[in-house]
Amino acid sequence: MGAARALAGWRRWRRGRPFWGGLAAVLAGAEICALPLAPLKIMLQQGIAGVPSVLMGLVMILMGLSAWFAPHYRGLAGVLTVLGAMAALVMSNLGGFLVGTVLGILGGALIFAWQPVDAGPPPDAPGTAVST
């Protein structure tokens, strides 16, 4: 009974926010951020070019997390995720070899397009008869 209750709580939490867009944004940011974090010898050869990659990746991860934990900022988070993904295309190894850019644009669009669902009137309690 406890597992079913936990699963129902997870579903309710997930449906109350742009979960899939936030997940795509977090994955895109992690992918863009992870590519320049190579061994130290390669990182030193890369120079200052690795810094924007890490920063843009962290911003995209932050926007994905803000979509999850502060869904009322979804408009700003979605737009900043798309802009970060497009900037990563130019500044960060083709945006994580295009995978990060595509995931970031998709995630930002999903975050921006998400709308909360109105709960509507509560259903009748079980066992209560409706009188006409």
Secondary structure as UniProt FT lines:
FT   HELIX           2..15
FT   TURN            16..18
FT   HELIX           19..34
FT   TURN            35..36
FT   HELIX           40..46
FT   HELIX           47..49
FT   HELIX           50..69
FT   HELIX           71..73
FT   HELIX           74..91
FT   HELIX           93..97
FT   HELIX           99..113
FT   TURN            126..127
//
